[in-house]
């Protein structure tokens, strides 16, 4: 870009100087030579970039390569950012599934209930300092096969909440337990 600016400034300057010289040149045979020389100088200035290119002084390959590298860097950075976002979302989903499986298996063997369904809601914004932390846990409990009364003790629900709150370092208000499958008799 600087080369183009320099070339335009040189061309304008040479043209102005030649116009001044032609204006003050004496009339007659000398005037023809002054116009010829000025015309040649302006022509040389105009074709100088082409002469440099033919001579090899102008490194058009390096200019083109530098522009390509700059564009490639931007594209590379945007691709890396997209891949990082995808990786984070995939890792977060894997972590969420792991949490759900942990919750489901944590209470196996209890005679009063089984965990029918579980879900976890996590903080998903990677810019948030709470990224990956549990926002809420949802559990759906149903009577175990050995629970003939189809009831659940309120202390058991409290115990489940307490165990999960301690295990995952969350407040028990973030744990929602559905016990609607218990008919009570």
C-alpha positions in Angstrom: 0.0 0.0 0.0 2.9 2.3 0.8 4.4 1.6 -2.6 1.2 2.7 -4.4 1.1 5.9 -2.4 4.7 6.7 -3.1 4.2 6.0 -6.8 1.2 8.4 -7.0 3.0 11.1 -5.1 6.0 10.7 -7.4 3.8 10.8 -10.5 2.0 14.0 -9.4 5.2 15.7 -8.4 7.0 14.9 -11.7 4.0 16.0 -13.7 3.8 19.4 -11.8 7.6 19.9 -12.2 7.4 19.1 -15.9 4.5 21.5 -16.4 6.4 24.3 -14.7 9.5 23.6 -16.8 7.5 23.6 -20.0 5.8 26.8 -19.1 9.1 28.7 -18.6 11.1 27.0 -21.4 12.0 29.3 -24.3 9.9 29.0 -27.5 11.4 27.3 -30.4 13.5 24.2 -31.1 14.5 23.9 -27.4 10.8 23.8 -26.3 10.3 20.6 -28.4 13.2 18.9 -26.6 11.9 20.0 -23.1 8.5 18.5 -23.9 10.0 15.3 -25.2 12.2 14.9 -22.1 9.3 15.7 -19.7 7.0 13.3 -21.6 9.7 10.5 -21.3 10.1 11.2 -17.6 6.4 11.0 -16.9 6.1 7.8 -19.0 9.0 6.2 -17.1 7.3 7.2 -13.8 4.0 5.7 -15.0 5.5 2.4 -16.1 8.0 2.1 -13.2 5.9 -0.4 -11.2 5.7 -2.6 -14.3 9.5 -2.3 -14.9 10.1 -3.2 -11.2 7.9 -6.2 -11.6 9.7 -7.4 -14.7 13.1 -6.7 -13.2 12.1 -8.6 -10.0 12.5 -5.8 -7.6 8.9 -5.9 -6.7 8.1 -8.9 -4.5 4.5 -9.5 -5.5 4.7 -13.1 -4.2 5.7 -12.0 -0.7 3.0 -9.3 -0.7 0.3 -11.8 -1.8 1.7 -14.4 0.7 1.5 -11.9 3.5 -2.1 -11.0 2.7 -2.9 -14.8 2.5 -1.2 -15.4 5.8 -3.2 -12.6 7.5 -6.5 -13.9 6.1 -5.5 -17.5 7.1 -4.6 -16.4 10.6 -8.1 -14.8 11.1 -9.8 -17.9 9.7 -7.6 -20.2 11.8 -8.4 -18.2 15.0 -12.2 -18.3 14.2 -12.0 -22.0 13.6 -10.1 -22.6 16.8 -12.7 -20.5 18.8 -15.5 -22.5 17.2 -13.8 -25.8 18.0 -13.1 -24.7 21.6 -16.8 -23.8 22.0 -17.9 -27.1 20.6 -15.4 -29.0 22.9 -16.7 -27.1 25.9 -20.3 -27.9 25.1 -19.4 -31.6 24.5 -17.4 -31.8 27.7 -20.3 -30.1 29.6 -22.8 -32.6 28.1 -20.5 -35.5 29.1 -20.2 -34.1 32.6 -24.0 -33.7 32.8 -24.5 -37.4 31.8 -21.9 -38.5 34.3 -23.7 -36.5 37.0 -27.1 -38.1 36.1 -25.6 -41.6 36.1 -24.0 -40.9 39.5 -27.3 -39.7 41.0 -29.1 -42.8 39.6 -26.6 -45.2 40.9 -26.0 -43.5 44.3 -29.3 -44.7 45.7 -29.4 -48.2 44.3 -30.3 -50.9 46.8 -32.8 -48.8 48.8 -35.9 -50.8 49.6 -38.2 -47.8 49.8 -37.5 -46.1 46.4 -35.6 -46.1 43.1 -34.5 -43.2 41.1 -36.7 -43.4 38.0 -35.3 -40.3 36.2 -32.7 -37.7 36.9 -31.5 -34.6 35.2 -29.0 -31.9 35.8 -29.0 -28.3 34.7 -25.5 -26.7 34.5 -24.2 -23.2 34.0 -23.3 -23.3 30.3 -21.7 -19.8 29.7 -18.0 -20.4 29.5 -17.3 -16.7 30.4 -19.2 -17.2 33.7 -17.1 -18.1 36.7 -19.8 -20.6 37.6 -19.3 -22.5 34.3 -20.0 -26.2 34.7 -21.4 -25.9 38.2 -24.8 -27.4 38.9 -27.7 -25.0 38.6 -30.4 -27.6 39.6 -30.8 -31.3 40.0 -34.2 -33.0 39.2 -35.1 -36.4 40.5 -38.1 -38.5 40.0 -38.5 -41.2 42.6 -40.8 -44.2 42.4 -41.5 -47.1 44.8 -39.1 -49.9 44.8 -40.4 -53.4 44.1 -40.1 -54.2 47.8 -42.2 -51.1 48.8 -45.7 -52.7 49.1 -47.3 -49.6 50.7 -46.2 -47.4 47.8 -45.3 -44.6 50.3 -42.2 -42.7 51.0 -41.2 -41.3 54.3 -40.6 -37.5 54.3 -37.4 -38.0 56.2 -36.2 -40.2 53.3 -36.7 -37.3 50.9 -34.8 -35.0 53.2 -32.0 -37.6 53.5 -31.8 -37.8 49.7 -31.6 -34.1 49.4 -29.0 -33.9 52.1 -26.8 -36.6 50.5 -26.9 -34.9 47.1 -26.3 -31.4 48.5 -23.2 -32.7 50.3 -22.0 -34.8 47.4 -22.2 -32.0 44.8 -21.7 -29.0 47.1 -25.0 -27.3 46.2 -27.9 -25.9 48.3 -30.8 -28.3 48.9 -33.1 -25.8 47.3 -31.4 -26.6 44.0 -32.6 -30.2 44.3 -36.1 -30.8 43.1 -37.6 -34.3 43.9 -40.8 -35.5 42.3 -42.5 -38.2 44.4 -45.8 -38.2 42.6 -45.4 -41.9 41.7 -46.0 -42.8 45.3 -49.7 -43.5 45.7 -49.8 -43.8 49.4 -51.3 -47.2 49.8 
